[in-house]
């Protein structure tokens, strides 16, 4: 693991805790879920991000900062 990568040490995260673990806003995490890029698992009605899914999603992010659309 690269030193700059977040450490996910729980088996699953609530959306707020996952957002905190990866230093993003809850809204940004929800946007990625809505686009189908990040897939939660559910316990009853509560969405959880499994560690493996969070790591898969992080690895799929671009290594370079995207250029803004003009």
C-alpha positions in Angstrom: 0.0 0.0 0.0 1.2 3.5 -0.8 1.8 5.8 2.2 -0.8 8.3 0.8 -3.6 5.7 0.6 -6.2 5.8 3.4 -6.2 2.8 5.7 -9.5 1.0 5.9 -9.3 -1.2 9.0 -12.9 -2.0 9.7 -14.9 -4.7 7.9 -17.6 -2.2 6.9 -18.3 1.5 7.1 -21.5 3.6 7.3 -21.5 6.3 4.7 -20.5 9.1 7.1 -17.6 7.0 8.5 -16.5 5.9 5.0 -16.5 9.6 3.9 -14.4 10.5 7.0 -12.0 7.6 6.4 -11.3 8.7 2.8 -11.4 12.4 3.6 -14.4 13.2 1.3 -17.8 14.8 2.0 -20.8 12.6 2.7 -22.4 14.2 -0.4 -19.5 13.3 -2.6 -19.6 9.6 -1.5 -23.4 9.6 -2.1 -22.8 11.0 -5.6 -20.5 8.1 -6.4 -23.1 5.6 -5.0 -25.8 7.2 -7.2 -23.6 6.9 -10.3 -23.1 3.2 -9.5 -19.3 3.6 -9.0 -19.4 2.7 -5.3 -21.7 -0.1 -4.3 -23.0 -0.4 -0.8 -24.3 -3.5 1.0 -27.4 -3.2 3.1 -28.2 -4.4 6.6 -31.9 -3.9 6.7 -32.2 -0.4 5.4 -28.7 0.8 6.4 -26.2 1.1 3.6 -22.7 0.0 4.4 -19.5 0.2 2.4 -17.6 -3.0 2.8 -13.8 -2.7 3.1 -13.2 -4.6 -0.1 -15.6 -2.4 -2.0 -14.1 0.8 -0.6 -10.6 -0.3 -1.6 -11.7 -1.4 -5.1 -13.4 2.0 -5.6 -10.3 3.9 -4.4 -8.0 1.9 -6.7 -10.3 2.7 -9.6 -9.9 6.5 -9.1 -7.7 8.3 -11.6 -4.0 8.7 -10.6 -4.0 12.2 -12.2 -6.1 15.1 -11.3 -8.7 15.6 -14.0 -8.7 18.8 -16.0 -11.6 21.1 -15.5 -14.1 21.5 -18.3 -13.9 25.0 -19.7 
